[in-house]
Each structure stands twice: as C-alpha cells, then as structure tokens.
C-alpha cells in the first residue's frame, strides 16, 4: 500500500506543476518501477507490448473518419436539418445546438471536437442574436458530452481496449438510450431557463422543395454512423474495418458529393489525427506498464480486498466508483483516467456481478463529467473561449444542466434495464 500511496502522491505533484498527464503517469510509474527493483529493460519492453495490438488501429481510423466528416460540410447539413425541425421555437438556436451536438458527436465520436466544431459555427451567431454568451457556451459545452455517448464513440473504443472483456458493439448499443435521454434532459432544462427570456423567433418559411433538399442533404450525413454501428453490431465488420469504411465514405462524400473537402483540409485532418492518436497511444503504452507493474506488486488485489471489506453490495460499489470517477474527472481527462483506472476496477466490477457493458457505459458517462467541470473541464474552457466569456460565469450557468445530467447518470447507474434491453435484444 505504501508503494501505491507514494506513486499517487508523485503523480499528483507532477500534475500540480503542469506536467502533461502522459508524462506524469510515465515518470511516476518509472520511479515506482525502479524503487521496487524492476529492471529498466523490462520497463521498455512493456512500453512496446502495450501498443502491440491490432485492435488499437481502430482508434486512429475513427479519429480520421470523424475529422474528414467534419471538413466535408456535414455539420452544415446537420444544422440545416435541425433548423427545419426546431427553427420556429423561442430560443431555437439553443435547442438546435443540443440537437446538432447529439448528431455530430455521434458522427465524430469526440466531445472536445464537438465543442470546437459546433461552438465555432453556432456560438458567435447565437450570442449576437440573444445577447447571452454564458448560456450558449454552457449549452455547447454540456451537450458536447452527450454526443460520444451516442454511437459510434471514441471513449467507448478506448474503454473496450482497456477492459479487454467487453464488446465494442455491445457498448455502442448500450449508449443509444442514455444518449437520447441525456439530450432530452438538456432540452428540458433549456425550456425551463428560457420561459422568462424574451428571445426573438425565427420566421423562416420552407417550401416543400426546400424540405426535400434539406432531407436529402441530411441523409448523406447520417449514413456513416448507421454503417458503422450496424456493421459492427451485425458482425459484418470489426471496429477496425468499420473505421476504414468510415474514412472511405468520408473521402467519397467530401470530394465528390459535397465537394467541400480540399487537399488542405485533408492534410489538416491527417495532422490532427496524428496528434490526437499520438497522445492516446502514449497514454495506452504507459498505462500498460503501470497496469503490469501494479499487478506484479499486488495492488489490484489489495484494492479489491479493501472494497470487499467495505461492502459486498454491487449498488454500494457502483456508488463508491461514481464518487471516485467524479473526483478523478475533476483533474484528469477522460481517456487518461480510463486507461489508468479501468484495468483495475473493471475486473472488480465483474466480481460484484456487474455486467461489463453496464460498467463500461457507467464509466464513460461518469468520467465524461470531468469535461465540463473545472479545473480541467476541457469542453467548458473551449466553449467559453469561443464565446469570449469568463469560464467561471459559464460554469455557473452550466450548473442546472450538470444537475440534470447527474440525475440521468444516477438513473443509468442504478437502473440498467432502462437501456440494457437494447444490447440484450441483439444478444449481448
């Protein structure tokens, strides 16, 4: 236990002095490895074996597919469709923001990319129209977290790799109902907040021809996630092959259908993919060393014994994990937290009789909270920067949304039949 405490303290100190998460984890693991007389050549070997997995190729493929779709004019088509459905409602731009985030996040699979893309398109115009930068930034940040819950989802891919005993298709299917309920909860909160607001309404009238054009353009946007989810769920393609299909589809659509994808935007998409993939792979590689080292030291067994001495109830275990995840999410980004914690706690959840898919969705949702809560709160900071509003004011306005999201998270944690019927329907 002394080794675990020392490792944790060193890791927290490194984070406090602004060392990047991946390097902080690596340094703390290396120090612990040396302190317990572990050979350095074995440390280097475990760094490599952490990446020696064919399934990891799916991660850059999904990232690139999302980046290409973002540069192919897909977001504008989603926006046009959302305006068609919701444009005449008071405060429609805020409802549209939530709806587009649900759709675009399902295509892109990344909450931060969702905040950046949707925020850049909607925040300036909404702020000018409603003269209320705080609420539009809050809506953008919180709704961005919903998108990756709806499949396909990059965090779910990372979780599936870290847990090693859960189906990607099962996770994707499990995310459909919670994602929709989360989106609806944000819409309800927005409706309550806007009751006393005097926002202007959009008076745009659509002809039958306009409706057909918008629907045709929208169909191009939604085919990709359908291809990926149906393909993986039906066992037609693996996640890696689905990522390849996504890239091919995005290239064809971007270059030959929408004709908005250029060689420069392709280069930019490849560059961003390399950067994001590098960060994720560094975390996975170092996380593999950490997991192997703490396993050798018997730390998972000690932690498991500690939890079992505290409770034998699966519900209490989930509530304890919820508290832990929410606390960790305050300081550590979602992917890094999953790579660190999932190898320890996923097997423990199974020992409590908790379904791996249930625990996986619970983990993704709970750690996703950290994206909109300071001091890390990456989505919150991105949205406030685009809106040019202090992040403190955006966070205050976000509180009602966070409360609604927490209630939904608690429902999904304690009553898994609400959504588990979907993966069960397909045999997972």
PyMOL commands that set and color helices and strands:
alter all, ss='L'
color gray80, all
select helices_A, chain A and resi 2-16+21-35+40-49+54-70+74-86+92-108+111-130+133-147+154-163+168-194+208-233+239-257+263-296+299-310+314-329+334-351+356-372+378-387+391-414+417-425
alter helices_A, ss='H'
color red, helices_A
deselect
rebuild
show_as cartoon
